Amino acid sequence: MKIAFLGPEASFTQLAAIQLFPEDELVPQPNILDCFEAVSKGVVEKAVVPLENSIEGTVSMTLDYLYKTKGIKILAEAVMPIAHHFMMHHDSDSESVEKIYSHPQALAQSFHFLDEHFKEVPKQDFSSTAAAAKYVSENPDRNLAAVANQFAANLYGLRVIHHNIHDFEQNHTRFIIISKASESYENQNLKVLGEKSGLLVTLPEDHAGGLHQVLSVFAWRKMNLSKIESRTLKTGLGNYFFFINVVGEWGSALHHNALEELRALDAETYFLGNYKEFGLES
């Protein structure tokens, strides 16, 4: 089975995909849109993409493509701790760093360390932490550094100068498995952290009390929401869709009646699936 993931090789998403699909063929994609399109067009059966980071927040592109890509389901969530390291080529001089490369989120998550130790050194955004590490490895004649994970350091033969430079210990990223098939995902080797359902809800128009009406559908049924996030429809100011997570199992008449009530409010509602959340290792 082919599984797409947000690449390149040695990205944090690949680390997640390896644990989720250890026996399958992993196919790197240059961006999140390509992951969704690979699934939508049947090039791969499933894809692993990031959904949320505990420090930087929701990955807006993932939410947008969940909404725009018709027929996509979520099969599972997985949470992985994130560790950033400061690395250089083995022949580089760590006392005279010329420039530091990484993904903008990794640079932001390591801001205090970089500001304290390399305040005057220019920082350059890169498409991914792994791509930054690869670039540094390809330029051994320059004193370049990358902020990336241990997997990238091993893959590209870099020397880790400083370990665990991220500002917050509780740095985790939540990934999702997407597919066109509505099937359950099981993995006996991973710890199950919980269960939830995903919904996309679009209000018919921007009017007073509209969001309150939607939330009341869940409130009086005592359905616990762990996440509700709005994203613009890009059709004008005040036009949004909402990504909602409902905690627990799904399938009772109470749940199905909630969907019917939402539709009775003329809210466009798409059920992304009921799925488990798994814990991964960094």
N, C-alpha and C positions, 0 to 999 in steps of 0.2 A: 504494500500500500504506500502511496506517495503522500507525504505530508509537507506542506509549504510552511515556511517560517520567515519572520522578518530577519533578513541577513544583514551583513555577510556572515561567513563562518566565524565562530567564537563570539557571536553576539549573546547577550543575556537571553534573548528569545530562543536561540539554539540550545542553550543550557537547559531551558525549560522543556523544549521539544524532545531532547534526548531522554529526559526522565519520563516524559509522558508517552513517548513512542520509541522505546529502546530497540525494537526489532524492525522498524519500518524505514523506508528511504526518505531522508529529509532533503527538501529542495529549497535552497535559499532564494528569497525574493528581495529586490532592492528597496521596496517600500510597502506600506500597509495596503495601499490600493491594489498592488499587484497580488498580494496574498488573497484578498477578497475575490479578485477577478479570476485567479487560478482555480479557486473553489467553484465560483459561479459558472465557469466555462467547462468544468469537468477535467481540467488538466491535472488536478490533485483531488484526493478524496476529502481532505481536511486541511486546516491551517491553524497555526498557533500565532497569536498576535497579542501585544500588550494592551491592557485595558486601563490600568490605573497604577500610579506610584504613590506611596504613602507620603512623600515629601512634595512632589511636583503636581500631584493631582491626576485627574482623568486625562487619558490620551484622546483628545477631541477627534482626531481623524478616525479612530476606531469606532467611536459612537456615530459619526457621520456616515461611515460606510455600512454599519449595521442597519441604519435607516434606509440608505439609498440602494443597497444590494438586495434585491428581492429574493425571497425564498431561503435566506440564510438563517440557520439555527445555531444556538450555543449548546454545545454538548457537555462542557465542563469548565470550571475555573481552577486555576492553580496559583498559589501564592509562594513566591520565592524571595528569600533575603538577598539583598544586593550589597556587594562589597566592591569598592573602587580602590585600585592601587595605582601608584605613580611609577611608571616604567620607562626605561631608555634602552638603547642599543648597548651591548656589552662593551663596545669600544668608545662610547661617548663619555664625556666629562660631566659628571653629575653636579659639579660646582659651578658650571657656566652654561646653564640651560638657555638655549636660544629662543625656543617657542614651545608651547604646550598645546597639544591637540586632543580633542575629545568631542563627544556628543554634547550639545548645550545643556541637557539635563544633568549629565555627569559632572560637568564643570560647575553647574549651579549647586549640586549636592555636595561638592567638595570645596565650596567657595572659601570657607574660613581657613582651611589648611593652605590652599593656594595663595590666599591673600597674606597669610602670615609668613610663608616660606618663599614664595615666588611672586611677590607683589608687583615687581617691575617687569616681569616676564610676560610678553604678549600671549594671550590665549586665543586659539583659533577653533571655531566650531567645525565639526566634522559630521558626516552623515550618520556615523555610529561609533561607539567606542572601539569596536573591532577594526573598522576601517582606519581609525586613527592609529591603532597599534600596528597595523599592516604598513601604513605610510611611514611610520618611524623606522620600522625594520628595513624598509627599502631605501633609506637615506642614512646609512651608517657614517658617512663623512660629516654629518651635521649633528650638533648637540640638541637633538629634538627629544621631546618627552610626550608620553600619552597617558591619559587616565583611562584605564580599562580593567577588565577582570583577569583573574589568574589564568583562565583558559586561553585568553588572547596572548598573554605573555608566553605561555608554553608553546602555543601554535606558531608564533612568529619569532620565537627565540629572543625575547627581550629580558632584560634584567630588572626585577622589581626593586626599586630604590626605597620606596615607602609603602608599607602595607596599610590597608584600611584607613584611607584618608577621608572617607565620607564624614560629613558633619554630624549625622545622627545615626545612632546604632540601630534604631528601629526603622531601617530603610528597606521596604519591601515593594515588590512589583507584583501586580495581579495580572495574570494572563488568561486568555480564553481560547478554547478550541471551537472553531467554527466549521460548519458543514451544511450541505443542502439536505442531508438525511436527518430525520428525526429519530435518532437512536441514542441509547444510553452509553456512557463511557464508564468503564470500570478498570481499576488498576489495583490489584491486591498488594502491590509493593509500596503504595503511597498511603499516607495517613489521610483519612477523610476529616475535614474540618467543619463541614456543615452542608446544608442543602438549601437551594433557593430557586426562584423562578425569575425570568427576565421578561419585561414588557416594554414595548414602545407605544407611547400614547401621544396622539396629536389632537389638540383641541380644535373644534370647528372654527372658532374665531376668538379674537382677543376681547373678552368681556369680563366685567366685574364678577368675581366669584367663580370663574371657570375652573381654576386650579383647585379651589376649595371643594367644588362638586366632585372632581375626580378623586381627591384624597379621601373624601367622606365615604366613597364606595368601599375603600379598604378599612376605614376607621370603625364604622359601625359593625363590621364583620370581625373586628379585632384581628386583622391581618397585619402582621408586623412588617414594616418597610425598612430595609437596611440601607437603601440608597434611592435617591431621586435627584436626577440631574437634568437640567434643561439645555437644549442646543437649538440655535437659531435654524430656521428652515431656509434661510438665505433668500426669502421671497419678499422681505420687507420687515421694517421694525415691528416688534411685538409678536412676530410669528415664530412659534417654538414647537419642538417635539420634546417629550420627556422619556428618559430611560429610567425604569423603575425596577428595583429588586424586591421581591416578596420572600420573606424568610420561611423555610420549611418545605414540606411536601406539597404537591399540587395534585388535584384530581377529584376533590369532593364536589358535591353539588354547590357548596358555598363559593368555591373558587370559580366554577363555570358561570354561576349567576352573577359574579362580580364582572366578568367579561361582558355578559349580556347587558348589565346596567350601564357600563361604560359606553357601549354601542348605542344604548337608548338615549344617552346624553349627546349623541352625534360625535363622540370622540372616536377617531380612527385608532384601532387597537390591534397590535400585532404581538402574538405570543412567541417569544424567542425560545422558550423551552424551560423545563424543570431539570436542574442539573446539580451535581455535587461539586464541592470545593475541596481541592486537595492541597496538601502541604509538600513543597519541594525543598531540596537542599541547594545551597549556593555553590 
